[in-house]
C-alpha cells in the first residue's frame, strides 16, 4: 500500500498549480451543476470524461485518448438528440477511429513520459489545407441542402475538429491552434439552445469554455515540451558525434 501511495505522490508531483487548480475546479463544477440543474447522465459523463482527455492531451500523455473515446461517444448521443447530425455522424465515423489510431501512434512514439512531437512536411501541409477546404465546402453544402440548423457554424466546427484530430495524430503542436478554433465554433453552436432555455445541455457549453482554456494551455505546454525534446536530441547528437570521433583519434595515436 505504501508503494501505491508513493507512486501516486510521484505522479501528481509533476503537476503544476495551474493544472491541479484547473482540473479540480472544472470537474467539481460539472458535478455540482449536473446535480443542481438536473443534467442528464450522458451530459455529465461527457463533460467529465472529455475534459480529462483534453487535459492529458495537453500534457502529452497517450492514455488521454481513453477518456477522449468515452467522452466523444456521449457527445455523439447528445448531438443526435439536438439534431446536429453533422457533428454526430462525423465524430462517430471519423473522430472515434482517429482517436484509436492516435492512441496507438502516441503509445509507440514516446520520449520519456511524453509523446514525441514531430514536424509535418511542407507537402503534407499543402495537401492537408486543400483537403480541409474541400471538406468544409462539402459539409456546408450537404447541411444547407438538408436545412440543418446553424449549417455554416456546424461545418466550420467539424472542419476544425478534423484538422485538430489529424494534426494530433501526426503529433504536431499545431493541433492545439486548430483545437482552439474548433472550441470557439462549438461554443457558438451550443450557446443557442442554452439561450433558448435548454439547460440540459449547459454542461456541454461549459465544457467548451473549459476546452478553450485547456487548449490554450496545451499550446503553451507543447511548446515547452518541444524545446525540451529538441535540447535532448541535440545532446544525443553531440554524444553520438563524440563517440564516432573517438575511435579515429585512437587510431591516429596508434599510427603515430
SVG drawing of the C-alpha trace seen along z (x, -y; Angstrom):
<svg xmlns="http://www.w3.org/2000/svg" viewBox="-36 -33 90 35">
<polyline fill="none" stroke="black" stroke-width="0.4" points="0.0,0.0 2.9,-2.4 4.3,-1.8 1.0,-2.7 0.7,-5.9 4.4,-6.7 3.7,-6.2 0.5,-8.4 2.5,-11.1 5.3,-10.9 2.7,-11.1 1.0,-14.2 4.3,-15.9 4.8,-16.5 1.6,-18.7 1.9,-22.4 -0.5,-24.6 -2.4,-25.6 -3.0,-22.0 -4.2,-21.0 -6.5,-24.0 -7.9,-23.8 -8.9,-20.1 -10.3,-20.2 -12.3,-23.4 -13.9,-22.4 -14.6,-18.7 -16.3,-19.8 -18.2,-22.4 -19.5,-19.8 -20.7,-17.5 -22.3,-20.3 -24.1,-21.8 -25.2,-18.4 -26.9,-17.9 -28.3,-21.4 -29.6,-21.8 -30.7,-18.1 -28.4,-17.5 -28.7,-14.2 -26.3,-11.4 -24.8,-11.5 -24.2,-15.2 -22.4,-15.0 -20.3,-11.9 -19.4,-13.7 -18.1,-16.7 -16.1,-14.8 -14.5,-12.3 -13.8,-14.6 -12.2,-17.3 -9.9,-14.7 -9.0,-13.5 -8.2,-17.1 -6.3,-17.8 -4.0,-14.8 -3.6,-15.6 -2.2,-19.0 0.2,-17.1 1.3,-14.9 0.0,-11.6 -1.0,-8.7 -3.7,-7.5 -5.6,-10.8 -7.4,-9.0 -9.1,-6.5 -11.0,-9.4 -11.5,-11.1 -13.2,-8.0 -15.5,-7.7 -16.4,-11.4 -16.9,-11.6 -19.3,-8.7 -21.5,-10.6 -21.2,-13.7 -22.4,-11.8 -25.6,-10.8 -26.2,-14.4 -25.7,-15.7 -28.3,-13.3 -30.8,-14.5 -30.2,-18.1 -30.4,-17.2 -26.8,-18.3 -26.4,-15.4 -23.1,-16.6 -21.5,-16.7 -22.9,-13.3 -22.1,-11.4 -18.7,-13.0 -17.5,-12.2 -18.8,-8.7 -17.4,-7.8 -14.2,-9.9 -13.2,-11.1 -13.6,-7.8 -11.5,-5.8 -9.0,-8.7 -8.7,-8.6 -8.0,-4.8 -5.2,-5.3 -3.8,-8.3 -3.6,-6.4 -1.6,-3.7 0.7,-6.3 1.3,-8.2 1.9,-5.0 4.6,-3.9 6.3,-7.3 7.2,-8.3 10.2,-10.3 10.4,-10.0 6.9,-10.3 5.5,-12.4 4.7,-11.9 7.5,-12.7 6.5,-15.8 7.2,-15.9 7.0,-18.4 4.8,-17.8 6.4,-18.3 5.6,-21.3 4.0,-18.9 1.8,-17.3 0.8,-20.8 -0.3,-21.9 -2.3,-18.8 -3.8,-18.9 -5.0,-22.6 -6.5,-21.8 -8.3,-18.7 -9.7,-20.8 -11.1,-23.5 -12.8,-20.9 -14.2,-19.1 -15.6,-22.3 -17.4,-23.3 -18.9,-19.8 -20.2,-19.6 -21.7,-23.1 -23.4,-22.2 -24.9,-19.0 -26.1,-20.7 -27.6,-23.5 -29.5,-21.0 -31.0,-19.2 -31.7,-22.5 -29.8,-21.6 -29.6,-24.3 -26.5,-26.5 -25.2,-24.9 -22.1,-27.1 -21.1,-27.1 -21.6,-23.4 -19.5,-22.9 -16.6,-25.1 -16.8,-23.2 -16.5,-19.8 -13.7,-21.1 -11.5,-22.4 -12.2,-19.3 -10.9,-17.2 -7.8,-19.5 -7.1,-19.2 -7.5,-15.4 -5.4,-14.8 -2.6,-17.1 -2.8,-15.5 -2.5,-12.0 0.6,-13.3 1.9,-14.6 2.1,-18.2 1.9,-21.1 -0.2,-23.0 -3.1,-20.7 -3.8,-23.0 -4.3,-26.0 -6.9,-24.0 -8.5,-22.9 -8.8,-26.5 -10.7,-27.5 -12.9,-24.4 -13.7,-25.4 -14.9,-28.8 -17.3,-27.5 -18.7,-24.7 -19.3,-27.3 -21.4,-29.3 -23.2,-26.0 -24.3,-25.1 -24.9,-28.6 -28.1,-28.9 -30.0,-26.0 -28.8,-27.2 -30.1,-30.7 -33.4,-29.1 -33.8,-27.6 -32.4,-24.0 -30.5,-23.8 -30.0,-20.0 -27.0,-20.8 -25.5,-23.6 -22.7,-21.3 -21.7,-20.8 -21.3,-24.5 -19.4,-25.0 -17.1,-22.1 -16.3,-24.0 -15.2,-27.1 -13.0,-24.8 -11.6,-23.3 -10.7,-26.8 -8.7,-27.4 -7.2,-23.9 -6.2,-24.0 -4.6,-27.4 -2.5,-26.0 -1.8,-22.9 -0.3,-25.1 2.0,-26.7 2.9,-23.4 3.6,-21.6 6.0,-24.5 7.8,-23.8 7.9,-20.1 9.1,-20.7 12.0,-22.8 13.0,-20.2 12.9,-17.4 15.0,-19.5 17.6,-20.1 17.7,-16.3 18.0,-15.4 20.9,-17.9 22.7,-16.5 22.2,-12.9 23.6,-14.0 26.7,-15.6 27.3,-12.4 27.0,-10.2 29.3,-12.5 31.9,-12.4 31.7,-8.6 32.3,-8.4 35.3,-10.7 36.9,-8.9 37.9,-5.7 39.5,-7.9 41.6,-9.7 42.7,-6.4 43.7,-5.0 45.7,-8.2 47.6,-7.7 48.4,-4.1 49.7,-5.2 51.9,-7.8"/>
</svg>
